[in-house]
Amino acid sequence: MRASDPLESPDTILTRVSGFPMKRYEQFAEQMAGLIRGGVLPPGQKLPSVRQAARTHGVSLSTVFEAYYLLESRGLITARARSGYYVRATAQHPLPEPGPAAPPAPTSDVDVSELVFSVFGSLKDPDIVPFGSAFPSPELFPLARLARSMSHALHRLAPDTIIAEMTEGNAELRRQIALRSAGFGIRRPLDELVITSGAMEALNLCLQCLTQPGDLVAIEAPAFYASLQVLERLKLKAVEIPVHPREGIDLDYLEDCLQRLPIKACWFMSSLQNPLGASLSDERKQALYALLVRHRLPMIEDDVYAELHFGDRPPRPVKSLDTEGLVMHCGSFSKCLAPGYRIGWVSGGRYSEAIQRLKLMTTISPSIPAQAAIADYLQHGGYDRHLRKLRHELESRQSSMLASAARHFPEGTRVTRPAGGYLLWFEFPERVDSLQLCRQAMALGISLAPGPIFSATRRFGHCARLNSGHRWDERKELAMATLGELLHQP
Ligand SMILES: Cc1ncc(COP(=O)(O)O)c(C=O)c1O
């Protein structure tokens, strides 16, 4: 496969195609990206310190800082604590990244559930290679330590709290989530917090609070398929907003839609978007928040991958800018600590009380023992140490899958390089039908998530999402080779 030309790198093309005017730090980032892609700065190489780079290139310290943050969010470099910035192993990867998708249809009814169920029906089979799964491998989680926390917490649980905590949730868990949320820049974290059964319940409750059947909701294209299923269940119409694989949601397109259409709410992921892995820069998050305020538009912010960032700095959610209570920030422990415990939360802004009531009218409360166990773990279990190990492992597994794709997938394949998480989005040559690929692969014991399940209008027919979060071994390598053979068929 051809290595990218540093003079005509995807970065350069991206900036021209998307038409954003280049700021000084973007120009500087571009320059550094060219050096990385051209091999002058190879994988593992330490970048000049901020001070040194500022002196050498005659720019300000803040220009270098901003440029390094940008390169970090694009997955080209990574920060190591107290050591500086280094070029990531995947930065010079031979497969190029996808470009922005074409604008979708203006609005549409949503009808994806049958497709989603048919694709995921057989995912539980342990003999299937789980590239289609939405969860990282269970062996990555401290399940034995969590079990100790469960036992410890249950022995200490006061009898009256097992009933009393059903309304508000476990007090210690609320405190621990609020503490971590403050680390992400979220103001008043305790007042607005509602504990839910995973992020999925939080997201459902938010959308239910904001809409009536027939309303328009702005969602991403491509979007997490379960968000489409929620729209379908609530009989809402989707307004698909294109997402750029690196820059995130197209804000100009969103603004245009907001001016023309009576959109009632939006549901976006501002960091490590599923399936693209895109993160909005801090600047673009501010621009998005300004749009929300201007149009009095509530936003449901799905932030379940926030803790899985590869860089030193946690990504700041749009919620961290929210002075008006317009953002409903949803998170959970499903992806980073305790899948299956089904503990999530929402910081609901001005809608917190409505969400709380709706929860009491439907599921009442997530399991109190599970809440107590996670609270105990967060206090005593070494969560930050676990996260550091997890992020490192996921980054290395991502490199393995990218390298394997470069070995086996046909020329013309493009792939994202997210700066966190464990999901990769592949854009195959146009002739590939990913639903057919999915069926063929399944017959050979390999799952994948085909592009059309990520769209209300069944677009992305030549794309697929693959999970890179499972231990890399011969079986995975063989599965990639098999997918490669299927992809090479005319
Ligand atoms: C983007 C996104 N949001 C929400 C969820 C649901 O999270 P939970 O398992 O906490 O309900 C998932 C799980 O796949 C997800 O990928």
The ligand as an SDF file (V2000), in Angstrom:
LIG
                    3D

 16 16  0  0  0  0  0  0  0  0999 V2000
  -22.1340    5.7680   22.1850 C   0  0  0  0  0  0  0  0  0  0  0  0
  -22.7880    4.9320   23.2080 C   0  0  0  0  0  0  0  0  0  0  0  0
  -23.6800    5.4760   24.0400 N   0  0  0  0  0  0  0  0  0  0  0  0
  -24.2940    4.7600   24.9760 C   0  0  0  0  0  0  0  0  0  0  0  0
  -24.0410    3.4170   25.1250 C   0  0  0  0  0  0  0  0  0  0  0  0
  -24.7630    2.6510   26.1660 C   0  0  0  0  0  0  0  0  0  0  0  0
  -24.0430    2.6330   27.3570 O   0  0  0  0  0  0  0  0  0  0  0  0
  -24.5290    1.7830   28.6190 P   0  0  0  0  0  0  0  0  0  0  0  0
  -24.0440    0.3780   28.4130 O   0  0  0  0  0  0  0  0  0  0  0  0
  -23.9270    2.4520   29.7940 O   0  0  0  0  0  0  0  0  0  0  0  0
  -26.0120    1.8390   28.6510 O   0  0  0  0  0  0  0  0  0  0  0  0
  -23.1230    2.7930   24.2740 C   0  0  0  0  0  0  0  0  0  0  0  0
  -22.8660    1.3490   24.3670 C   0  0  0  0  0  0  0  0  0  0  0  0
  -22.5660    0.6880   23.3930 O   0  0  0  0  0  0  0  0  0  0  0  0
  -22.4700    3.5730   23.2990 C   0  0  0  0  0  0  0  0  0  0  0  0
  -21.5640    3.0550   22.4610 O   0  0  0  0  0  0  0  0  0  0  0  0
  1  2  1  0
  2  3  1  0
  2 15  2  0
  3  4  2  0
  4  5  1  0
  5  6  1  0
  5 12  2  0
  6  7  1  0
  7  8  1  0
  8  9  2  0
  8 10  1  0
  8 11  1  0
 12 13  1  0
 12 15  1  0
 13 14  2  0
 15 16  1  0
M  END
$$$$
